[in-house]
Amino acid sequence: MGRDCLALERRRRGPGFGVVRIGVIFPGQGSQVVGMGAGLAHDYPAAAECFRAAKHVVGYDLGAICAHGPESTLRETRYAQPAIFVTNVAICAAVGDVLDPVGSAGHSFGEYCSLHIAGAMSFESALALVNERALAMHRAAEDAPGAMAAVLGLEADLLREVVAATAAASVGRVQLANFNAPGQIVISGDPAAVRAAGEAALAAGAKRIVPLNVAGAWHSALMEPARTAFARYVRGAAIVMPRFTVISNVDARPYTDVTMIRDRLERSVTDEVRWHETVLALIALGLDLVVEFGASPVLAPMLRRISGVPQAISVKDSAGVEKLRSLLVPARA
């Protein structure tokens, strides 16, 4: 299959090509919605091929779960992550060769989409890794239930102090997990510790604490068993250097070698998602446009809160695909 879902690999070069410098971003868990990808699979053969190929990789009809749910199933990590990966890639594949990114980044496991479209991994290899990652995290969450909460309106350094003090008070494990945008940081850990840290953050001046509807404490020490279980799959995966810049969300740096890719993919299970810094590194490439490919707008609205970000749009369905193509085709003529 890989050829159809890697349509972006077949780029046309020539005079006038590359007028628009495009960055491509992909959301991670939480962007799933029932019905995602169904219309695309009907309208675009390349998107349909992604869902057909996925069935052979994961061993079940992922397209049916995306299209029909139920929501409770699609929300489970073991299904959500592969479903989001395939949908993100299918939307991107539907756009075709008119899209010529100069850089890409993904939020959490959304980075696997970036590595795939940049040619670092085949569709099958990337999905197989995402599937194993999802299963490992699902099992770890069952063994050690956790919680996450978004802290709004508190500076990172102060929140880090608050979280460290909470953890030191033996309330439980808690740490900073996602740096999404200025004034929006997610904490993760044992439920009691997350609640205590949230209360302490409010006392320190946070504007609001928003508990997240998640099944585990992602990007925290509670996922250490998942990282250990997943590591052997990363080490054995076929990975090459991407053909254009891909920014790691673990350290907000471009990948420079395959060893770095393997290390960051393993670390991403437990380490912080430094999304804000990742976005800054991406736009430093001199972008004219940032395109989010995902079932629901998650990242593009965040980007609009960051100073210096160029135009950012979300593409989630066939209408979005056609709108983007209409923007790009004249620039590629």
C-alpha positions in Angstrom: 0.0 0.0 0.0 2.5 2.6 1.1 2.6 4.2 -2.4 -0.9 5.7 -2.2 -0.6 7.0 1.4 2.8 8.4 0.4 1.5 10.5 -2.4 3.4 13.4 -1.0 6.6 11.7 -1.7 6.1 12.1 -5.4 6.9 15.8 -5.6 7.1 17.8 -8.8 10.0 20.2 -9.0 10.5 23.0 -11.4 10.3 26.8 -12.1 7.8 28.5 -9.8 7.4 25.4 -7.5 7.7 26.1 -3.8 6.4 29.7 -3.9 4.4 29.0 -0.7 6.4 27.6 2.2 4.1 25.3 4.1 4.4 23.7 7.5 2.2 20.7 8.2 1.0 19.8 11.8 -0.9 16.8 13.1 -2.9 16.5 16.4 -2.7 13.6 18.8 -5.1 12.0 21.2 -8.3 14.0 21.9 -8.8 15.0 18.3 -10.9 11.9 17.5 -14.6 12.2 16.6 -17.1 9.6 15.4 -17.4 9.8 11.7 -13.9 10.9 11.0 -12.5 10.1 7.7 -15.7 8.4 6.3 -16.4 11.1 3.7 -12.8 11.3 2.7 -12.6 7.6 2.1 -15.6 7.9 -0.2 -14.3 10.9 -2.1 -10.6 10.1 -2.5 -9.0 6.8 -3.4 -5.7 7.7 -1.6 -7.7 8.2 1.6 -9.7 5.0 1.1 -6.4 3.1 0.6 -5.1 4.3 4.0 -8.1 2.7 5.8 -7.9 -0.5 3.7 -4.2 -0.9 4.5 -4.8 -0.1 8.2 -7.0 -3.2 8.6 -4.1 -5.4 7.6 -1.8 -3.8 10.1 -4.0 -3.6 13.2 -6.0 -6.7 12.5 -9.5 -5.2 12.7 -11.7 -2.8 10.7 -10.3 0.5 11.9 -12.3 2.4 9.3 -15.6 1.1 10.7 -14.6 2.3 14.2 -13.7 5.7 12.8 -16.9 6.0 10.9 -19.4 4.5 13.3 -17.8 4.4 16.8 -19.2 4.0 19.3 -17.6 7.0 20.9 -16.7 5.0 24.0 -14.6 2.6 21.9 -13.0 5.4 19.8 -12.0 7.1 23.1 -10.0 4.1 24.3 -6.3 4.7 23.8 -5.7 1.3 22.1 -8.2 2.4 19.3 -7.9 6.2 19.5 -4.2 6.5 18.6 -4.2 4.3 15.5 -7.5 5.8 14.4 -6.2 9.3 14.7 -3.0 8.4 12.9 -4.8 6.9 9.9 -7.3 9.7 9.7 -4.6 12.4 9.9 -2.6 10.7 7.1 -5.7 10.0 5.0 -6.7 13.7 5.0 -3.2 14.7 4.1 -3.0 12.0 1.3 -6.2 13.3 -0.2 -4.6 16.7 -0.9 -2.1 15.0 -3.1 1.0 16.4 -4.8 0.0 20.0 -4.7 1.2 20.0 -1.1 4.9 20.4 -0.7 5.8 20.9 3.0 9.2 22.3 4.0 8.6 21.2 7.6 6.3 19.3 9.9 5.5 18.6 13.5 3.0 16.5 15.4 1.6 16.8 18.9 2.6 13.8 20.9 2.1 10.7 18.8 0.9 13.0 16.0 4.6 13.2 15.2 4.4 9.7 13.6 2.3 11.3 10.9 5.0 13.9 10.3 7.7 11.2 10.0 5.6 9.2 7.6 4.7 12.0 5.2 8.4 13.0 5.2 9.4 9.5 4.1 11.1 8.5 7.4 8.8 5.5 7.8 6.3 3.7 5.6 2.6 3.9 6.4 2.7 0.3 7.6 5.7 0.7 9.8 4.5 4.0 11.4 1.0 2.6 12.1 2.5 -0.6 13.6 4.5 1.5 16.0 1.5 3.7 16.9 -0.5 0.6 17.5 2.1 -1.0 19.8 2.5 2.4 21.6 -1.3 2.6 22.1 -1.5 -1.0 23.5 1.4 -0.4 25.8 -0.1 2.8 27.2 -3.5 1.2 27.5 -2.1 -1.6 29.6 0.0 0.8 31.8 -3.1 3.0 32.4 -5.1 -0.1 33.5 -2.3 -1.0 36.0 -1.9 2.6 37.3 -4.9 4.8 36.7 -4.0 8.4 36.3 -5.4 11.9 35.5 -4.5 15.0 33.6 -5.6 18.6 33.9 -5.0 21.8 32.0 -3.7 24.7 34.1 -4.6 28.1 32.5 -3.0 31.4 33.2 0.1 30.4 35.3 3.7 30.9 34.2 5.6 27.6 33.5 8.4 28.3 36.1 5.9 29.0 38.9 3.7 26.0 37.9 6.8 23.8 38.0 7.5 24.9 41.5 4.0 24.2 42.6 4.0 20.8 41.0 7.3 19.9 42.6 6.1 21.0 46.0 3.0 18.9 45.6 5.0 15.8 44.6 7.4 16.4 47.5 4.5 16.4 49.9 4.0 12.7 49.2 0.5 13.3 47.8 1.5 11.2 44.8 3.3 11.5 41.4 2.6 14.6 39.3 4.5 16.5 36.7 4.2 18.9 33.8 3.2 17.1 30.7 2.2 19.4 27.8 3.3 22.9 27.1 0.6 23.7 24.6 0.6 27.5 24.4 1.4 30.5 26.5 -0.8 30.2 29.6 -1.9 26.6 28.9 0.1 23.8 30.4 -1.2 20.3 31.2 -0.2 18.4 34.3 -0.3 14.6 34.6 0.1 12.0 37.3 -1.8 10.2 40.1 -5.4 11.5 40.4 -5.0 12.8 44.0 -1.7 14.5 43.2 -3.2 16.1 40.0 -6.1 17.5 42.1 -3.8 18.8 44.8 -1.5 20.4 42.3 -4.5 22.0 40.6 -5.7 23.5 43.9 -2.2 24.7 44.7 -1.9 26.3 41.2 -5.2 28.2 41.7 -3.8 29.5 45.1 -0.7 30.6 43.2 -2.7 32.6 40.7 -3.9 30.2 38.0 -7.1 31.4 36.3 -8.6 28.0 35.9 -8.1 24.2 36.2 -9.7 22.0 33.5 -9.7 18.3 34.2 -9.1 16.3 31.0 -11.3 13.4 29.9 -8.4 10.9 29.4 -7.9 7.3 30.3 -4.4 7.7 31.8 -1.6 9.9 33.0 0.1 10.4 29.6 3.6 11.9 29.5 4.3 11.1 33.1 6.2 8.6 35.2 3.1 6.4 35.3 3.8 5.5 31.7 7.3 4.2 32.4 6.2 0.5 32.0 4.7 1.5 28.6 7.9 3.1 27.6 9.9 0.0 28.5 7.5 -2.3 26.7 7.4 0.0 23.6 11.2 0.5 23.3 11.9 -2.8 21.6 9.5 -2.0 18.8 11.1 1.4 18.2 14.6 -0.1 18.1 13.5 -2.7 15.6 11.5 -0.4 13.3 12.7 0.5 9.8 13.5 4.3 10.0 15.4 6.6 7.6 16.1 10.3 7.7 13.1 12.4 6.7 13.3 14.3 3.3 12.2 17.6 4.9 12.5 19.0 8.4 10.6 17.3 11.1 10.7 18.8 14.6 10.6 16.6 17.7 8.1 17.6 20.3 10.2 16.1 23.0 13.0 18.7 22.7 11.7 21.1 19.9 14.7 20.3 17.7 14.9 19.1 14.1 15.9 15.5 13.7 19.5 15.1 12.5 20.0 11.4 12.5 18.0 8.1 12.9 19.4 7.4 16.4 17.9 10.7 17.5 14.5 9.7 16.0 14.4 6.4 17.9 15.4 8.0 21.2 12.8 10.7 21.0 10.0 8.3 19.9 10.8 6.2 23.0 11.0 9.2 25.3 7.8 10.7 24.0 5.8 8.1 26.0 6.9 9.7 29.3 8.5 13.0 28.6 6.9 16.5 28.3 5.4 17.6 25.0 7.1 20.9 24.3 4.6 22.0 21.8 4.9 25.7 22.1 8.7 25.6 21.5 8.1 23.1 18.7 5.8 25.5 16.9 8.4 28.3 17.3 11.1 26.0 15.8 8.7 25.2 12.9 7.8 28.8 12.0 11.5 29.7 12.2 11.7 27.9 8.8 10.1 30.9 7.3 6.6 29.6 6.7 3.8 31.3 4.8 1.1 28.9 5.9 0.6 26.2 8.6 -1.9 23.4 7.8 -3.3 21.2 10.5 -4.6 17.8 9.2 -6.9 16.2 11.7 -10.5 15.2 12.4 -11.2 18.3 14.6 -9.4 21.7 14.9 -7.1 21.4 17.9 -3.7 22.8 17.1 -4.4 25.6 14.6 -6.5 27.5 17.2 -3.6 27.2 19.7 -1.2 28.5 17.1 -3.2 31.7 16.7 -2.3 32.5 20.3 1.4 32.5 19.6 3.1 35.7 18.4 4.7 35.5 15.0 2.8 32.5 13.7 1.7 32.8 10.0 -1.8 31.9 8.8 -2.9 28.6 10.3 -5.8 26.6 9.0 -7.4 23.2 9.8 -8.3 20.6 7.2 -10.7 17.9 8.5 -12.9 16.8 5.6 -13.4 16.8 1.8 -14.5 20.5 1.8 -11.3 21.4 3.6 -9.2 19.4 1.2 -10.7 21.1 -1.8 -10.4 24.5 -0.2 -6.7 23.9 0.4 -6.1 22.5 -3.1 -7.7 25.7 -4.5 -5.3 27.8 -2.5 -2.2 25.8 -3.5 -2.8 25.0 -7.2 -2.5 28.6 -8.4 0.8 29.0 -6.4 2.0 25.8 -8.0 1.1 26.7 -11.6 
